[in-house]
Protein backbone atom coordinates (compact mmCIF):
# COMPACT_ATOMS: atom_id res chain seq x y z
CA UNK A 1 0.00 0.00 0.00
CA UNK A 2 1.21 3.49 -0.90
CA UNK A 3 -0.31 6.30 1.14
CA UNK A 4 -0.45 9.95 0.10
CA UNK A 5 -1.88 12.85 2.09
CA UNK A 6 -2.88 16.14 0.46
CA UNK A 7 -3.65 19.40 2.21
CA UNK A 8 -7.25 19.51 1.01
CA UNK A 9 -9.81 18.02 -1.37
CA UNK A 10 -8.48 19.92 -4.37
CA UNK A 11 -4.96 18.65 -3.84
CA UNK A 12 -6.32 15.15 -3.29
CA UNK A 13 -8.25 15.28 -6.54
CA UNK A 14 -5.29 16.51 -8.57
CA UNK A 15 -2.92 13.92 -7.16
CA UNK A 16 -5.35 10.99 -7.53
CA UNK A 17 -6.06 12.01 -11.13
CA UNK A 18 -2.33 12.28 -11.84
CA UNK A 19 -1.83 8.74 -10.52
CA UNK A 20 -4.72 7.47 -12.63
CA UNK A 21 -3.36 9.14 -15.76
CA UNK A 22 0.02 7.48 -15.25
CA UNK A 23 -1.64 4.06 -15.10
CA UNK A 24 -3.89 4.79 -18.07
CA UNK A 25 -1.02 5.96 -20.25
CA UNK A 26 1.02 2.93 -19.24
CA UNK A 27 -1.83 0.62 -20.29
CA UNK A 28 -2.30 2.47 -23.59
CA UNK A 29 1.38 2.13 -24.36
CA UNK A 30 1.58 -1.54 -23.42
CA UNK A 31 -1.79 -2.82 -24.63
CA UNK A 32 -3.06 -0.25 -27.12
CA UNK A 33 -6.16 0.32 -24.99
CA UNK A 34 -7.19 0.80 -21.38
CA UNK A 35 -10.08 -0.35 -19.21
CA UNK A 36 -10.98 1.69 -16.14
CA UNK A 37 -13.50 1.59 -13.30
CA UNK A 38 -15.00 4.93 -12.31
CA UNK A 39 -16.46 5.66 -8.87
CA UNK A 40 -19.12 8.18 -7.88
CA UNK A 41 -20.15 10.11 -4.78
CA UNK A 42 -18.90 13.39 -3.37
CA UNK A 43 -15.42 11.96 -2.78
CA UNK A 44 -14.85 11.82 -6.53
CA UNK A 45 -15.84 15.37 -7.50
CA UNK A 46 -12.32 16.78 -7.62
CA UNK A 47 -10.79 13.54 -8.92
CA UNK A 48 -13.03 13.38 -11.98
CA UNK A 49 -12.78 17.10 -12.64
CA UNK A 50 -8.99 16.88 -12.67
CA UNK A 51 -9.06 13.72 -14.77
CA UNK A 52 -11.24 15.11 -17.56
CA UNK A 53 -9.14 18.27 -17.70
CA UNK A 54 -5.87 16.39 -18.17
CA UNK A 55 -4.56 17.00 -21.71
CA UNK A 56 -3.22 14.47 -24.19
CA UNK A 57 -5.16 11.38 -23.16
CA UNK A 58 -6.43 9.28 -26.07
CA UNK A 59 -9.88 8.58 -24.66
CA UNK A 60 -10.92 6.91 -27.92
CA UNK A 61 -8.98 3.83 -26.78
CA UNK A 62 -10.44 3.72 -23.27
CA UNK A 63 -13.43 1.75 -21.98
CA UNK A 64 -15.12 2.69 -18.73
CA UNK A 65 -17.10 0.64 -16.20
CA UNK A 66 -19.59 1.68 -13.57
CA UNK A 67 -19.23 0.60 -9.91
CA UNK A 68 -22.81 0.71 -8.61
CA UNK A 69 -26.36 1.95 -9.09
CA UNK A 70 -29.60 2.04 -7.11
CA UNK A 71 -32.35 -0.39 -8.08
CA UNK A 72 -35.34 1.40 -9.54
CA UNK A 73 -33.48 4.54 -10.60
CA UNK A 74 -33.09 5.65 -14.21
CA UNK A 75 -30.41 7.94 -15.53
CA UNK A 76 -32.70 10.98 -15.22
CA UNK A 77 -33.21 10.60 -11.45
CA UNK A 78 -31.30 13.35 -9.55
CA UNK A 79 -29.56 10.76 -7.36
CA UNK A 80 -28.76 8.31 -10.17
CA UNK A 81 -25.11 7.39 -10.43
CA UNK A 82 -25.59 6.88 -14.16
CA UNK A 83 -26.64 10.50 -14.38
CA UNK A 84 -23.73 11.54 -12.15
CA UNK A 85 -21.22 9.78 -14.39
CA UNK A 86 -22.81 11.03 -17.60
CA UNK A 87 -22.59 14.68 -16.58
CA UNK A 88 -19.29 14.59 -14.66
CA UNK A 89 -17.30 12.20 -16.83
CA UNK A 90 -18.77 10.46 -19.86
CA UNK A 91 -20.10 13.57 -21.62
CA UNK A 92 -16.81 15.40 -21.04
CA UNK A 93 -14.38 12.95 -22.68
CA UNK A 94 -14.66 10.98 -25.97
CA UNK A 95 -14.49 7.46 -24.54
CA UNK A 96 -14.55 4.42 -26.80
CA UNK A 97 -17.29 3.01 -24.56
CA UNK A 98 -18.83 3.31 -21.12
CA UNK A 99 -20.85 0.50 -19.57
CA UNK A 100 -23.64 1.90 -17.40
CA UNK A 101 -25.65 -0.15 -14.91
CA UNK A 102 -29.34 0.24 -15.75
CA UNK A 103 -31.25 0.51 -12.49
CA UNK A 104 -34.60 0.17 -14.27
CA UNK A 105 -33.94 -3.17 -15.98
CA UNK A 106 -34.12 -6.68 -14.52
CA UNK A 107 -31.27 -6.54 -11.97
CA UNK A 108 -30.32 -10.19 -12.38
CA UNK A 109 -29.87 -9.72 -16.12
CA UNK A 110 -28.02 -6.44 -15.59
CA UNK A 111 -25.59 -8.19 -13.24
CA UNK A 112 -25.06 -11.08 -15.65
CA UNK A 113 -24.43 -8.81 -18.64
CA UNK A 114 -22.19 -6.41 -16.72
CA UNK A 115 -20.19 -9.28 -15.23
CA UNK A 116 -19.45 -10.71 -18.68
CA UNK A 117 -18.35 -7.32 -19.98
CA UNK A 118 -16.10 -6.41 -17.05
CA UNK A 119 -14.54 -9.88 -16.87
CA UNK A 120 -13.81 -10.07 -20.60
CA UNK A 121 -10.35 -8.56 -20.06
CA UNK A 122 -8.29 -7.16 -17.17
CA UNK A 123 -9.13 -3.80 -15.63
CA UNK A 124 -6.09 -1.53 -15.72
CA UNK A 125 -7.07 0.96 -13.03
CA UNK A 126 -9.99 1.21 -10.60
CA UNK A 127 -10.94 4.53 -9.07
CA UNK A 128 -12.74 3.87 -5.79
CA UNK A 129 -13.68 5.52 -2.51
CA UNK A 130 -14.57 4.34 0.99
CA UNK A 131 -17.94 4.84 2.68
CA UNK A 132 -18.43 6.13 6.21
CA UNK A 133 -19.29 2.54 7.21
CA UNK A 134 -16.20 1.21 5.45
CA UNK A 135 -18.07 0.05 2.38
CA UNK A 136 -16.31 -0.50 -0.94
CA UNK A 137 -18.62 0.28 -3.85
CA UNK A 138 -22.03 -0.60 -2.35
CA UNK A 139 -20.70 -3.66 -0.52
CA UNK A 140 -21.86 -2.75 2.99
CA UNK A 141 -20.74 -4.71 6.07
CA UNK A 142 -20.62 -7.60 6.40
CA UNK A 143 -19.38 -7.77 2.80
CA UNK A 144 -19.22 -10.88 0.66
CA UNK A 145 -15.51 -11.59 0.14
CA UNK A 146 -16.16 -14.97 -1.51
CA UNK A 147 -18.27 -14.50 -4.65
CA UNK A 148 -16.41 -14.58 -7.96
CA UNK A 149 -19.17 -12.76 -9.82
CA UNK A 150 -18.45 -9.37 -11.32
CA UNK A 151 -21.62 -7.71 -10.01
CA UNK A 152 -24.28 -8.58 -7.48
CA UNK A 153 -27.51 -7.25 -5.97
CA UNK A 154 -26.86 -5.88 -2.48
CA UNK A 155 -28.83 -4.61 0.49
CA UNK A 156 -27.92 -1.12 1.69
CA UNK A 157 -27.57 -0.74 5.45
CA UNK A 158 -28.88 2.24 7.38
CA UNK A 159 -25.45 3.82 7.85
CA UNK A 160 -24.89 3.80 4.11
CA UNK A 161 -28.33 5.23 3.42
CA UNK A 162 -27.82 7.97 6.04
CA UNK A 163 -24.57 8.91 4.31
CA UNK A 164 -26.48 9.49 1.06
CA UNK A 165 -28.80 11.88 2.91
CA UNK A 166 -25.88 13.58 4.61
CA UNK A 167 -24.17 14.19 1.27
CA UNK A 168 -27.32 15.84 -0.04
CA UNK A 169 -28.41 13.27 -2.61
CA UNK A 170 -31.74 12.80 -0.78
CA UNK A 171 -33.83 14.93 1.55
CA UNK A 172 -34.68 12.15 3.98
CA UNK A 173 -33.84 8.54 4.73
CA UNK A 174 -37.13 7.16 3.43
CA UNK A 175 -36.22 8.31 -0.08
CA UNK A 176 -33.01 6.26 -0.22
CA UNK A 177 -33.40 2.85 -1.88
CA UNK A 178 -32.63 -0.25 0.17
CA UNK A 179 -31.11 -2.22 -2.73
CA UNK A 180 -28.52 -1.59 -5.40
CA UNK A 181 -26.38 -3.27 -8.03
CA UNK A 182 -22.72 -3.25 -7.01
CA UNK A 183 -19.44 -4.43 -8.42
CA UNK A 184 -18.24 -7.18 -6.11
CA UNK A 185 -15.24 -7.05 -3.79
CA UNK A 186 -13.58 -9.75 -5.88
CA UNK A 187 -13.98 -7.81 -9.10
CA UNK A 188 -12.53 -4.63 -7.63
CA UNK A 189 -9.60 -6.54 -6.18
CA UNK A 190 -8.57 -8.16 -9.48
CA UNK A 191 -7.94 -4.74 -11.01
CA UNK A 192 -4.32 -4.26 -12.03
CA UNK A 193 -4.11 -1.11 -9.90
CA UNK A 194 -6.45 0.66 -7.49
CA UNK A 195 -6.52 4.34 -6.58
CA UNK A 196 -8.65 4.94 -3.51
CA UNK A 197 -9.56 8.59 -2.85
CA UNK A 198 -11.05 9.50 0.54
CA UNK A 199 -11.52 13.11 1.67
CA UNK A 200 -13.27 14.67 4.71
CA UNK A 201 -13.23 14.26 8.49
CA UNK A 202 -16.40 12.15 8.49
CA UNK A 203 -14.43 9.38 6.75
CA UNK A 204 -11.52 9.42 9.22
CA UNK A 205 -12.71 6.45 11.29
CA UNK A 206 -13.39 4.36 8.18
CA UNK A 207 -9.94 5.24 6.83
CA UNK A 208 -8.29 4.23 10.10
CA UNK A 209 -10.21 0.94 10.25
CA UNK A 210 -9.36 0.22 6.61
CA UNK A 211 -5.65 0.87 6.90
CA UNK A 212 -4.81 0.05 10.52
CA UNK A 213 -7.47 -2.43 11.52
CA UNK A 214 -7.84 -6.17 10.91
CA UNK A 215 -8.98 -7.52 7.58
CA UNK A 216 -12.68 -8.22 8.11
CA UNK A 217 -15.95 -8.24 6.14
CA UNK A 218 -17.24 -5.86 8.81
CA UNK A 219 -14.93 -3.24 7.30
CA UNK A 220 -15.25 -4.14 3.62
CA UNK A 221 -12.53 -1.75 2.46
CA UNK A 222 -10.00 -3.50 4.73
CA UNK A 223 -9.62 -6.05 1.92
CA UNK A 224 -7.61 -3.38 0.11
CA UNK A 225 -4.71 -4.21 2.44
CA UNK A 226 -4.16 -7.30 0.29
CA UNK A 227 -3.88 -5.51 -3.06
CA UNK A 228 -0.37 -5.44 -4.53
CA UNK A 229 -0.75 -2.15 -6.40
CA UNK A 230 -2.84 0.14 -4.20
CA UNK A 231 -2.54 3.88 -3.72
CA UNK A 232 -4.68 5.51 -1.02
CA UNK A 233 -5.02 9.28 -1.34
CA UNK A 234 -6.32 11.21 1.67
CA UNK A 235 -6.56 14.81 2.80
CA UNK A 236 -5.59 16.21 6.17
CA UNK A 237 -9.09 15.71 7.55
CA UNK A 238 -9.60 12.09 6.49
CA UNK A 239 -6.13 11.10 7.73
CA UNK A 240 -6.66 12.57 11.19
CA UNK A 241 -7.29 9.23 12.95
CA UNK A 242 -4.18 7.51 11.57
CA UNK A 243 -1.26 6.72 13.85
CA UNK A 244 1.91 8.83 13.79
CA UNK A 245 3.68 5.93 12.11
CA UNK A 246 1.34 5.95 9.13
CA UNK A 247 1.45 9.74 8.87
CA UNK A 248 5.24 9.55 8.81
CA UNK A 249 5.24 6.92 6.07
CA UNK A 250 2.82 8.83 3.85
CA UNK A 251 3.88 10.95 0.90
CA UNK A 252 2.81 14.56 1.40
CA UNK A 253 1.33 16.06 -1.76
N, C-alpha and C positions, 0 to 999 in steps of 0.2 A: 504494500500500500504506500502510495506517495500522497502526502498531505500538504496542501497549500492554504494559506490564510491571507485573505485580502483585507484591506481597511474597511470596505463597505460593499454594498450590493453591486455597484457599478464596476468596481475593480474585480469582484468575483466573476461577473458576467464576461468581462473582457478576457480574463485569464482562462476561464473554462472554454470559451469560444476559440481562443488561440490554441489550446490543447486539442480541441476537436478538429480544427483545421489541419493541424500537423498530422493527425491520424488519417484524416480523409485524403490529404494529398499523398501520403505514403501509400494508401490503398490504391489510389488512382494510378500512381506510378508503377506499382507492382502488379496490379491485376487488370488495369484498364477501366475499372469501375469501382464504385464504393456502395456499400449498403449500411444505412445508419438507422438507429432507433431514436426517436425524438419524444422527449417528455413534455408535460404540460404543467399547469399550476403556476402560482405566483413566483415560485422559486426560479422559473425559467425565463421570466420576462427579459432580464438583461442579457442572459446567455443567448437567447434566440435573436435579439436585436443586434448584438455584436456579431453573431454568426452570419446573418443575412447581409450585413454591411461590410463583410470581409471581401476585398477585391480578389480577382483572379482565381476563382474556384469554378471548375467546369461542372456546373450542376447538371448538365445534360447527360452526365455519366453516373449520376447518383440516384439511388432508390431509397425512399424513406418508409419507415414503418412506425405505426402508432402503438403506444403503450397500453392505453385503456380508454374505456368509454362507458358511460351510464347506460343501463338498459332502459329502453323507452324514450330515449332522446335522439332527435334528428339533428342534423347539422345546423339548422336554423334556431335551435333553442339557445338562449343566452348563456347557459352553463355547459353547453356541449363542448367536449374536447375536440371533436372534429371541427367545429366552428372556430375554436381557439387556434388550432393548428393551421387552418385555411388562411385566417387573417394575419396571423403572426409569423407564419413561415412559408407555407406552400404557395400562396399567391405572390410572395415576394422574391422567390428564386425559381429559375426554370428547371425544375427537377425532371429527370427522366420518368419517374413515377413516384406516387405516394399512395400507400395502402391504408386507407381509413378503415376504422371499425364502425360498422353501421349499427347504431343502437336501436334502430326500428325494425331490423330484420330478425329472423329466427336466430336466437343467440347461439344455439348449438351449431347451426350451419355456418354462422359467422366465425366461430372459433375454429371449426374444421378447415374452412377455406384459408383463414389467416394463418393458421399453423402450417399448412402446406407451403404457403408463400414465404413465410419467414424462415422456414427450415430448408428451403430449397438450396441455399448457399450460406456461407458464414456471414455473420454481421461483423462489420469492421469496427464500428464504434457505437456504443450506446450512451446516450445522454439521459441521466436519471436524476431523481431527487429522493429525499427521504421525508416521510410524513411525520407529523407530531407524535404519532403512536408507533413510529418506527417502520411504517409500511414501506414496501418497495413496489412501485406501480400501485395497483389497488389490492395487493396481497396483504391484507390486514392480519394481525396476530390472532390465533396461531397460524402461521403461514404453512402452506403445503410445500415442503422442500423435496418431495419425492416424485411428483408427476413429471413425465417427460414430454407432455404436450407443450405446444407453443403458446396456446391461449386457453383460458378457462373462465367459466362463470363463477363469480365470487360474491360473497355476502359482505356488505360494508358495515363495520362496527360503528358504534355511536361516537367514539372519539374521532374517527375518520370523517363522519358526517358533520360533526360539530366544527371540524377544521374547515370544511367547505363553506359553512355559514360564516365563520370567523374571517375567512379570506374575501368574503363579499360576493361569492357566486350565487348564494341563496339568501333570502330574507329570514327564513326560519327553518328549524330542523325538519319539520314535517314535509318540506318541499324537496329535501334531498333524497334521491333514490336509495333503496336498500340493497340493490344488486348492480353489478357492473360486469363488463368483459375486461379481463386483464391479461396481459402477457404474464406468463408464469415465471417463478423464481428461476427455474432451470433455464428457460430460454434467455433471460437476461444474463445469466452467469456464463453461458457459452459464447457470449460476444467476445471478439478478439481483444477489445479494450473497453473500459467503462470509465466515464467521467461523471462523477456524482457531485452535483452542485447543491449546496444547502445554506441559504442565508437566514438571518433573523434569530433573535433571542428565543423565541417560542420553540425553536427546533433544537436548542442547546442540549436538552436532556436526551433527545433521540440520537443526536450526534454522539454524545458521550457513550450511550448504551451500545451504539453501533460499532464504535471504534475500540472502546475500552472494555466493554462487557463481554460475557460469554456468548458463543455462537448458539443461538436458540430461535426456534420458530416464534417465540413470544416477542422477539425483536427481529422481524423479518430481514431488515437491512443488515443485520449482523453477518449474514451469509457472505457479504461483500469482503469480509476478512480473508476469504479463501480464494479470491480472484487474483490471478498472477499479474494482471496489468490494469490496476485500478488507480485512479487519481481522484481524491476527494478534495473539493474546493469549498472552503468556508469563508465567512467574513468574521470580523472581530466578535460580533454578537453571538453567532451560532457556535463559535469555538470556546465560549466562555466557561463551559463546564469541563473542558479537557484538563488533564493533569499537566503540570509544568513540564514533564518529560515530553509529552506529545507536542506541546507548544514549542519547545526547544527544537524538536526534530522537524517541524514544519518549515516549508519554504514560505517566506514572506513576500507577497506580491502586491 
